[in-house]
């Protein structure tokens, strides 16, 4: 039975009309999804068993697939993937081809990540026209507008923009959500002129509002290499290199770049950091190409044209009276891997290149939600050593079970087509003490934010702590963050440490502990109180790198005029 809040979310985002009239129930939606995903099963008996398992797991919310599966399965919309990564090369043809592909993905309900680092810097010569390049940030504005326009027909066109720390335009990129662009600066100046002679004055508020509404549909991250972090920590200079000809444009202290990253993150939460070398060093199949970008929330580093195939296990369903039901958890993990592999099999994205790459690697992203609920039920504080121990208990069991399930599928259906035994990075498999056998998927685990599906299940999102003992969550759509609805969630447990009771270092430690047992990446916000310092952010970035996180997102409370979660 869905709560009142969950029912509203379900009707708003996922429920389908039956006979063009009444909205389906949650139970009917579970049957719809199970029946559709069962298409991948060949034998009739296995198909019926799969439908029974899927219906039960989704109905009772032990496992909930990603939002596009819930929304699109069995509706005639063949795309079941949440997000994709598209490449952008240094030509108008490539830029606008990617924009076209992104627009089509938005229309199908997906989000997109890109790395803009191949685009030449502002002022670089364009031989074909004799003009000068406008730089990658100017094109990001174009992609942002497209996400706004197209998303009006479906969901918000979420995007991730990444720029390499060695790009000559990196400082402009870092500051883009803090300093007004030309259009907004013009609006701001005209407003100031209009206020002349009037006693009312609020230019600082207007400046902040305008800045917060730049790249509304984008998260942005700086791709940071290990060599840059070493240069920063050693007080060395850093070379900014033109992607056009590979020449050094100028040299700048690494500390200057890092300080700008931290200052902008302190100002409004962007940019985040993508530790690009850490992500690639932990790839199981590095021979298939270098990973340059992630999906919009950062939990799945992806090769070009790869989609993310997501679903999450509700940990609270496996704990009662401090007892963990490992037998049932094993069943659900194995079922979930099969479910997501079936989604990979039947999914049809709008472009053949995506479908081919998806089948070539068969990347999965099985994650968790409700970790904070489990800690509270077991009387464990989020920032305690017992919590870290519980991460190992859950994380290692789920990862090992998921890989075993992928190996079982490989025996039944064959390994992913890109599998080459002698080239695989076997470190993850060896660390789990599994035999080196063929596996069906290039990766199996990932920890997503689980925003709305966690709300459907009535648990806290992902691996986040409770935000507050009582908080208001705004559900938004469209540019400007206009609140559509809000509700208050009350936590039933006393003496539970909430997000701002927990030191930022313990947030980072929790993310890094889960990363040890996660093949892709972990989406987590490193929450800081409003009075946090820029130095805190610098230290958090360094700690995350040292502890082998694949990325970090820091958010200082009230650093934006609008935020999704607010204490009531």
C-alpha positions as CSV (number, residue, x, y, z in Angstrom):
1,X,0.0,0.0,0.0
2,X,1.4,3.4,-1.0
3,X,1.5,6.2,1.4
4,X,-0.4,9.4,0.6
5,X,2.9,11.0,-0.5
6,X,4.0,8.0,-2.5
7,X,0.6,7.8,-4.2
8,X,0.8,11.4,-5.3
9,X,4.3,10.8,-6.8
10,X,3.2,7.6,-8.4
11,X,0.2,9.3,-10.1
12,X,2.3,12.3,-11.2
13,X,5.3,10.4,-12.7
14,X,4.5,6.7,-13.3
15,X,0.9,5.7,-13.3
16,X,-0.7,4.9,-16.7
17,X,-4.3,5.3,-17.7
18,X,-6.3,2.1,-18.1
19,X,-8.8,2.1,-20.9
20,X,-8.0,5.8,-21.4
21,X,-9.8,6.6,-18.1
22,X,-8.7,5.5,-14.6
23,X,-5.1,5.5,-13.5
24,X,-3.6,2.1,-12.7
25,X,-2.8,1.1,-9.1
26,X,0.7,0.3,-7.9
27,X,-0.1,-3.4,-8.1
28,X,-1.3,-3.1,-11.7
29,X,1.9,-1.1,-12.6
30,X,4.0,-3.9,-11.1
31,X,2.2,-6.5,-13.3
32,X,2.7,-4.2,-16.3
33,X,6.4,-3.8,-15.8
34,X,7.0,-7.5,-15.0
35,X,5.0,-8.7,-18.0
36,X,6.9,-6.4,-20.4
37,X,10.4,-7.1,-19.1
38,X,9.7,-10.9,-19.2
39,X,9.9,-10.7,-23.0
40,X,13.6,-11.5,-22.7
41,X,12.8,-14.9,-21.2
42,X,12.9,-17.6,-23.8
43,X,11.3,-20.6,-22.1
44,X,7.7,-20.3,-21.1
45,X,8.1,-21.7,-17.6
46,X,11.0,-19.3,-16.9
47,X,8.9,-16.4,-18.2
48,X,6.0,-17.2,-15.9
49,X,8.4,-17.6,-12.9
50,X,10.1,-14.3,-13.8
51,X,6.7,-12.5,-14.0
52,X,5.8,-13.9,-10.5
53,X,9.2,-12.9,-9.0
54,X,9.2,-9.4,-10.6
55,X,5.6,-8.7,-9.6
56,X,6.2,-9.7,-6.0
57,X,9.5,-7.8,-5.7
58,X,8.1,-4.6,-7.1
59,X,4.8,-4.7,-5.3
60,X,6.4,-5.2,-1.9
61,X,9.2,-2.8,-2.9
62,X,12.1,-5.1,-2.2
63,X,13.4,-4.1,-5.6
64,X,12.3,-1.1,-7.7
65,X,13.6,-0.5,-11.2
66,X,14.7,2.9,-12.5
67,X,12.1,5.5,-13.3
68,X,12.1,5.0,-17.1
69,X,11.3,1.3,-16.6
70,X,8.4,2.2,-14.3
71,X,7.1,4.9,-16.6
72,X,7.6,3.4,-20.1
73,X,7.4,-0.5,-19.8
74,X,4.4,-1.7,-21.7
75,X,3.3,1.7,-22.8
76,X,4.6,1.7,-26.4
77,X,7.7,3.8,-25.5
78,X,10.5,1.4,-26.0
79,X,13.2,3.3,-24.1
80,X,13.7,2.0,-20.6
81,X,17.0,3.7,-19.8
82,X,17.3,6.7,-17.6
83,X,20.5,8.3,-18.9
84,X,23.2,8.2,-21.6
85,X,26.6,9.6,-22.5
86,X,27.0,11.2,-25.9
87,X,30.4,12.2,-27.5
88,X,31.1,15.8,-28.8
89,X,34.0,16.4,-31.1
90,X,35.5,19.7,-32.2
91,X,33.3,20.5,-35.2
92,X,30.0,22.2,-35.8
93,X,28.7,19.0,-37.4
94,X,29.6,16.9,-34.3
95,X,28.2,19.5,-31.9
96,X,24.8,19.8,-33.7
97,X,24.6,16.1,-34.4
98,X,25.0,15.5,-30.6
99,X,22.5,18.2,-29.9
100,X,20.0,16.4,-32.3
101,X,20.6,13.1,-30.5
102,X,20.2,14.7,-27.1
103,X,16.9,16.3,-28.1
104,X,15.6,12.9,-29.2
105,X,16.7,11.3,-25.9
106,X,15.0,14.1,-23.9
107,X,11.8,13.5,-25.8
108,X,12.0,9.8,-24.8
109,X,12.5,10.7,-21.2
110,X,16.2,10.3,-20.8
111,X,19.1,12.5,-19.5
112,X,22.5,12.9,-21.1
113,X,26.1,13.4,-20.0
114,X,28.8,15.0,-22.1
115,X,32.5,15.9,-22.0
116,X,33.0,19.2,-23.7
117,X,36.8,19.0,-23.5
118,X,37.4,18.3,-27.2
119,X,36.0,21.7,-28.2
120,X,38.6,24.3,-28.8
121,X,38.9,27.3,-26.5
122,X,37.5,30.8,-26.8
123,X,39.3,32.8,-29.4
124,X,41.0,29.8,-31.1
125,X,41.1,30.2,-34.9
126,X,38.6,28.4,-37.1
127,X,40.3,27.8,-40.4
128,X,37.2,27.1,-42.4
129,X,35.6,30.5,-41.7
130,X,38.5,32.6,-40.6
131,X,36.6,33.4,-37.4
132,X,37.2,32.6,-33.7
133,X,35.8,29.8,-31.6
134,X,33.2,30.7,-29.0
135,X,34.4,28.0,-26.6
136,X,32.6,25.0,-25.0
137,X,30.6,27.0,-22.4
138,X,28.7,28.9,-25.1
139,X,27.5,25.6,-26.5
140,X,26.4,24.3,-23.1
141,X,23.9,27.2,-23.1
142,X,22.5,25.8,-26.3
143,X,22.2,22.3,-24.9
144,X,20.6,23.7,-21.7
145,X,17.9,25.5,-23.7
146,X,17.2,22.4,-25.7
147,X,16.7,20.4,-22.5
148,X,14.2,23.0,-21.3
149,X,12.2,23.1,-24.6
150,X,12.1,19.3,-25.2
151,X,11.5,18.4,-21.6
152,X,8.1,20.2,-21.7
153,X,6.8,17.2,-23.6
154,X,8.2,14.6,-21.1
155,X,10.4,15.0,-18.0
156,X,13.1,17.4,-17.1
157,X,16.0,17.1,-19.5
158,X,18.7,16.4,-16.9
159,X,22.3,16.8,-18.2
160,X,25.9,16.6,-17.0
161,X,28.6,18.8,-18.5
162,X,32.2,17.9,-17.8
163,X,35.3,19.8,-18.8
164,X,38.9,18.7,-18.3
165,X,41.0,20.6,-15.7
166,X,43.6,21.2,-18.4
167,X,41.2,23.0,-20.8
168,X,42.1,26.6,-21.4
169,X,38.5,27.7,-20.6
170,X,38.4,25.8,-17.3
171,X,38.1,29.0,-15.1
172,X,35.2,30.3,-17.1
173,X,33.5,26.8,-16.9
174,X,34.1,26.7,-13.1
175,X,32.5,30.1,-12.6
176,X,29.6,29.8,-15.0
177,X,27.0,29.3,-12.3
178,X,28.5,32.0,-10.1
179,X,29.2,34.9,-12.6
180,X,26.5,36.3,-14.8
181,X,26.7,35.5,-18.5
182,X,26.3,38.2,-21.1
183,X,22.5,37.9,-21.3
184,X,21.9,38.0,-17.6
185,X,24.4,40.7,-17.1
186,X,22.4,42.8,-19.5
187,X,19.2,42.1,-17.6
188,X,20.9,43.0,-14.3
189,X,22.3,46.3,-15.7
190,X,18.9,47.3,-17.1
191,X,17.3,46.5,-13.7
192,X,19.8,48.7,-11.9
193,X,19.1,51.5,-14.3
194,X,15.4,51.1,-13.7
195,X,15.9,51.4,-10.0
196,X,17.7,54.7,-10.2
197,X,15.9,57.3,-8.2
198,X,13.8,54.7,-6.4
199,X,14.3,53.9,-2.8
200,X,13.9,50.1,-3.3
201,X,17.2,48.3,-4.0
202,X,17.8,44.6,-4.3
203,X,20.5,44.1,-6.9
204,X,22.4,41.4,-4.9
205,X,19.3,39.2,-4.7
206,X,18.6,39.6,-8.4
207,X,22.2,38.8,-9.3
208,X,22.0,35.6,-7.2
209,X,18.7,34.6,-8.8
210,X,20.0,35.1,-12.3
211,X,23.2,33.2,-11.6
212,X,21.2,30.3,-10.1
213,X,19.2,30.1,-13.3
214,X,22.2,29.6,-15.6
215,X,22.5,26.1,-17.0
216,X,19.3,25.1,-15.1
217,X,19.3,21.7,-16.6
218,X,23.0,20.9,-16.0
219,X,25.1,19.6,-13.3
220,X,28.7,20.5,-14.1
221,X,31.9,18.7,-13.0
222,X,35.6,19.2,-13.6
223,X,37.4,16.1,-14.8
224,X,40.4,16.0,-12.5
225,X,43.4,13.8,-13.2
226,X,45.7,12.4,-10.5
227,X,48.6,14.5,-11.8
228,X,46.6,17.7,-11.2
229,X,45.8,16.6,-7.6
230,X,49.5,16.0,-7.1
231,X,50.4,19.4,-8.6
232,X,47.9,21.0,-6.3
233,X,49.1,19.3,-3.1
234,X,52.8,20.0,-4.1
235,X,52.2,23.7,-4.9
236,X,53.1,23.2,-8.5
237,X,52.0,24.9,-11.7
238,X,49.5,23.4,-14.2
239,X,49.5,23.6,-18.0
240,X,46.3,24.5,-19.8
241,X,46.5,22.9,-23.2
242,X,44.5,23.7,-26.4
243,X,42.5,20.7,-27.7
244,X,42.9,22.1,-31.2
245,X,46.7,21.6,-31.5
246,X,47.8,20.2,-28.2
247,X,50.0,23.2,-27.4
248,X,50.3,24.9,-24.0
249,X,48.2,28.0,-24.0
250,X,49.4,29.2,-20.6
251,X,50.5,27.9,-17.2
252,X,48.7,28.6,-13.9
253,X,49.3,27.5,-10.3
254,X,47.2,24.4,-9.7
255,X,46.1,26.0,-6.4
256,X,44.4,28.8,-8.3
257,X,42.2,26.4,-10.2
258,X,41.4,24.4,-7.1
259,X,40.6,27.5,-5.1
260,X,38.2,28.6,-7.8
261,X,36.5,25.2,-7.8
262,X,36.0,25.3,-4.1
263,X,34.8,28.9,-4.1
264,X,32.2,28.3,-6.8
265,X,31.1,25.1,-5.0
266,X,30.8,27.1,-1.8
267,X,28.7,29.7,-3.7
268,X,26.1,27.4,-5.3
269,X,27.1,23.7,-5.2
270,X,28.7,23.6,-8.6
271,X,31.0,22.4,-10.0
272,X,31.5,18.9,-8.7
273,X,34.6,16.8,-9.3
274,X,35.0,13.7,-11.5
275,X,38.2,11.9,-10.6
276,X,38.7,10.6,-14.1
277,X,41.8,8.5,-13.5
278,X,40.2,6.7,-10.6
279,X,37.2,5.9,-12.7
280,X,39.3,4.5,-15.6
281,X,41.8,2.6,-13.3
282,X,38.8,0.7,-11.9
283,X,37.3,-0.2,-15.3
284,X,37.0,-4.0,-15.9
285,X,37.5,-3.6,-19.6
286,X,39.9,-0.6,-20.2
287,X,40.6,-1.9,-23.7
288,X,37.1,-0.9,-24.8
289,X,38.0,2.8,-24.5
290,X,38.6,5.6,-22.1
291,X,35.6,6.8,-19.9
292,X,35.3,10.6,-20.2
293,X,31.8,11.4,-18.8
294,X,29.1,10.2,-16.5
295,X,25.3,10.3,-16.4
296,X,23.7,13.5,-14.9
297,X,23.9,12.4,-11.3
298,X,27.4,10.9,-11.6
299,X,26.8,7.3,-10.4
300,X,27.6,5.7,-13.7
301,X,30.8,6.6,-15.6
302,X,30.0,5.6,-19.2
303,X,31.7,5.1,-22.5
304,X,30.3,7.1,-25.4
305,X,26.8,6.0,-26.3
306,X,26.4,3.7,-23.3
307,X,23.2,4.0,-21.3
308,X,22.7,3.5,-17.6
309,X,20.4,0.6,-16.7
310,X,19.3,1.2,-13.1
311,X,17.4,-0.4,-10.3
312,X,17.7,-0.4,-6.5
313,X,17.2,-2.7,-3.6
314,X,15.3,-1.5,-0.6
315,X,17.6,-2.5,2.3
316,X,14.9,-1.9,4.9
317,X,12.9,-4.9,3.6
318,X,15.7,-7.3,4.7
319,X,16.2,-6.1,8.3
320,X,13.9,-6.8,11.3
321,X,14.8,-6.8,15.0
322,X,18.5,-6.4,14.1
323,X,18.4,-9.6,12.0
324,X,19.4,-9.4,8.3
325,X,17.6,-11.9,6.1
326,X,20.6,-12.8,3.8
327,X,18.7,-15.7,2.2
328,X,16.0,-13.4,0.9
329,X,18.6,-10.7,0.0
330,X,20.5,-13.2,-2.1
331,X,17.3,-14.1,-3.9
332,X,16.5,-10.5,-4.7
333,X,20.0,-9.6,-5.8
334,X,20.2,-12.5,-8.2
335,X,16.7,-11.7,-9.5
336,X,17.5,-8.0,-9.9
337,X,20.6,-8.7,-12.0
338,X,18.5,-10.9,-14.3
339,X,15.8,-8.3,-14.4
340,X,18.2,-5.5,-15.4
341,X,19.9,-7.8,-18.0
342,X,16.5,-8.4,-19.5
343,X,16.0,-4.6,-19.7
344,X,19.3,-4.4,-21.6
345,X,18.0,-7.1,-23.9
346,X,14.7,-5.6,-24.8
347,X,15.5,-1.9,-24.6
348,X,15.3,0.2,-27.7
349,X,16.9,3.6,-27.6
350,X,16.3,6.2,-30.4
351,X,19.7,5.5,-32.1
352,X,21.3,2.3,-33.3
353,X,24.7,3.5,-31.9
354,X,23.3,3.4,-28.4
355,X,21.6,0.1,-28.8
356,X,24.8,-1.5,-30.2
357,X,27.0,-0.1,-27.4
358,X,24.5,-1.1,-24.8
359,X,24.5,-4.7,-26.0
360,X,28.3,-4.7,-26.4
361,X,28.9,-4.0,-22.7
362,X,25.6,-4.8,-21.0
363,X,26.5,-2.4,-18.1
364,X,24.1,-2.6,-15.1
365,X,23.6,-0.3,-12.2
366,X,22.1,-2.2,-9.2
367,X,22.1,0.0,-6.2
368,X,20.5,0.4,-2.7
369,X,18.2,2.7,-0.9
370,X,16.9,3.0,2.7
371,X,20.4,2.6,4.3
372,X,19.6,5.4,6.8
373,X,16.3,3.6,7.8
374,X,18.3,0.4,8.5
375,X,20.8,2.3,10.6
376,X,18.0,3.9,12.6
377,X,16.2,0.6,13.1
378,X,19.4,-1.0,14.3
379,X,20.3,1.9,16.6
380,X,23.5,2.7,14.7
381,X,24.7,6.3,14.1
382,X,25.6,7.2,10.5
383,X,29.0,8.5,11.5
384,X,30.0,5.5,13.7
385,X,32.4,2.6,13.1
386,X,29.5,0.2,13.3
387,X,27.9,2.0,10.3
388,X,31.1,1.4,8.3
389,X,31.0,-2.3,9.3
390,X,27.4,-2.5,8.1
391,X,28.5,-1.0,4.8
392,X,31.0,-3.9,4.4
393,X,28.4,-6.5,5.4
394,X,25.8,-5.2,2.9
395,X,28.1,-4.0,0.2
396,X,30.4,-7.0,-0.1
397,X,27.5,-9.4,0.0
398,X,25.5,-7.6,-2.7
399,X,28.5,-7.1,-4.9
400,X,29.7,-10.7,-4.7
401,X,26.2,-12.1,-5.2
402,X,25.6,-9.8,-8.1
403,X,28.8,-10.9,-9.9
404,X,28.0,-14.5,-9.2
405,X,24.6,-13.9,-10.9
406,X,26.3,-12.3,-13.9
407,X,28.5,-15.3,-14.2
408,X,25.5,-17.6,-14.0
409,X,23.9,-15.6,-16.8
410,X,27.0,-15.8,-18.9
411,X,26.8,-19.6,-18.8
412,X,23.2,-19.4,-19.8
413,X,23.2,-16.6,-22.3
414,X,26.9,-15.9,-23.0
415,X,29.2,-13.1,-21.9
416,X,28.9,-9.5,-23.1
417,X,30.2,-9.3,-26.7
418,X,33.1,-7.1,-25.7
419,X,34.5,-9.7,-23.2
420,X,38.1,-10.7,-23.8
421,X,39.5,-12.9,-21.1
422,X,43.1,-12.0,-21.4
423,X,42.4,-8.2,-21.3
424,X,40.0,-8.0,-18.4
425,X,41.1,-6.2,-15.3
426,X,40.3,-9.0,-12.8
427,X,41.1,-7.1,-9.6
428,X,37.4,-6.7,-8.6
429,X,36.7,-10.3,-9.2
430,X,39.8,-11.4,-7.4
431,X,39.1,-9.1,-4.4
432,X,35.7,-10.8,-4.0
433,X,37.4,-14.2,-4.1
434,X,35.4,-15.4,-7.1
435,X,36.8,-17.7,-9.8
436,X,37.9,-16.0,-13.0
437,X,34.9,-16.9,-15.2
438,X,33.1,-15.2,-18.0
439,X,30.5,-12.7,-16.9
440,X,27.5,-11.3,-18.7
441,X,27.9,-7.6,-17.8
442,X,30.9,-5.2,-17.8
443,X,29.6,-3.8,-14.4
444,X,26.8,-4.8,-12.1
445,X,26.6,-2.3,-9.1
446,X,26.0,1.4,-8.8
447,X,24.5,3.6,-6.1
448,X,22.0,6.1,-7.6
449,X,20.2,9.0,-5.7
450,X,16.9,7.0,-5.9
451,X,14.9,10.2,-5.5
452,X,11.4,9.4,-6.4
453,X,11.6,5.6,-6.2
454,X,12.8,5.9,-2.5
455,X,9.8,8.1,-1.8
456,X,7.6,5.4,-3.4
457,X,9.1,2.9,-1.1
458,X,8.8,5.2,1.9
459,X,12.5,5.1,2.8
460,X,15.4,7.5,2.7
461,X,17.2,8.0,-0.6
462,X,20.3,6.0,-1.6
463,X,22.9,5.9,1.1
464,X,22.2,9.4,2.4
465,X,21.5,10.1,6.1
466,X,18.2,11.7,7.0
467,X,18.3,15.3,6.0
468,X,16.5,16.5,9.1
469,X,14.1,15.2,11.7
470,X,11.4,17.1,9.8
471,X,11.9,18.5,6.4
472,X,10.1,19.8,3.4
473,X,10.9,18.4,0.0
474,X,10.0,20.4,-3.1
475,X,9.1,18.6,-6.3
476,X,10.0,20.8,-9.3
477,X,9.6,20.9,-13.0
478,X,10.9,23.4,-15.5
479,X,13.4,26.2,-15.4
480,X,13.3,28.5,-12.4
481,X,12.7,25.7,-10.0
482,X,9.0,26.5,-9.5
483,X,7.7,24.4,-6.6
484,X,4.9,22.1,-7.9
485,X,4.1,20.4,-4.7
486,X,5.7,20.0,-1.3
487,X,5.2,17.7,1.7
488,X,6.7,17.1,5.1
489,X,8.3,13.9,6.1
490,X,8.6,13.2,9.8
491,X,11.2,10.7,11.1
492,X,10.0,8.5,13.8
493,X,13.2,7.9,15.7
494,X,14.6,10.1,18.4
495,X,18.4,10.8,18.8
496,X,19.2,10.0,15.1
497,X,22.0,12.2,13.8
498,X,20.8,14.0,10.6
499,X,22.7,15.4,7.7
500,X,24.0,18.6,9.3
501,X,24.8,16.8,12.6
502,X,27.4,14.7,10.7
503,X,30.8,16.2,9.9
504,X,31.6,16.5,6.2
505,X,34.5,14.1,6.6
506,X,32.1,11.3,7.7
507,X,30.0,12.0,4.7
508,X,33.1,11.4,2.5
509,X,34.1,8.4,4.5
510,X,30.6,6.8,4.0
511,X,30.8,7.5,0.2
512,X,34.2,6.0,0.0
513,X,33.3,2.9,2.0
514,X,30.4,2.1,-0.4
515,X,32.6,2.8,-3.4
516,X,34.8,-0.1,-2.3
517,X,31.9,-2.4,-3.2
518,X,30.5,-0.6,-6.1
519,X,31.7,-1.3,-9.7
520,X,30.4,2.0,-11.3
521,X,30.2,4.9,-8.9
522,X,28.3,6.4,-5.9
523,X,26.0,9.3,-6.1
524,X,26.1,11.1,-2.8
525,X,25.9,14.7,-1.6
526,X,28.5,15.9,0.9
527,X,26.3,18.2,2.9
528,X,27.9,21.1,4.8
529,X,26.2,23.6,7.1
530,X,25.7,27.2,5.9
531,X,28.7,28.4,7.9
532,X,31.2,26.0,6.3
533,X,34.4,27.5,4.9
534,X,35.9,27.3,1.5
535,X,38.8,25.4,3.1
536,X,36.4,22.7,4.3
537,X,35.5,22.1,0.6
538,X,39.2,22.0,-0.4
539,X,39.8,19.4,2.4
540,X,36.7,17.4,1.4
541,X,37.9,17.2,-2.2
542,X,41.4,16.0,-1.1
543,X,40.0,13.4,1.2
544,X,37.6,12.1,-1.5
545,X,40.5,11.7,-3.9
546,X,42.8,10.0,-1.3
547,X,40.0,7.6,-0.4
548,X,39.5,6.6,-4.1
549,X,36.0,8.1,-4.6
550,X,35.2,8.5,-8.3
551,X,33.7,11.9,-7.8
552,X,32.5,14.4,-5.2
553,X,29.6,16.8,-4.9
554,X,29.6,19.3,-2.1
555,X,26.5,21.3,-1.1
556,X,26.5,24.1,1.5
557,X,23.1,24.6,3.0
558,X,21.2,27.6,1.6
559,X,23.9,28.3,-0.9
560,X,21.2,28.5,-3.6
561,X,18.0,30.5,-3.4
562,X,16.1,27.3,-4.1
563,X,17.0,23.8,-2.9
564,X,15.1,20.6,-3.0
565,X,15.3,19.8,0.7
566,X,14.7,22.3,3.4
567,X,14.4,22.0,7.2
568,X,10.8,22.8,8.0
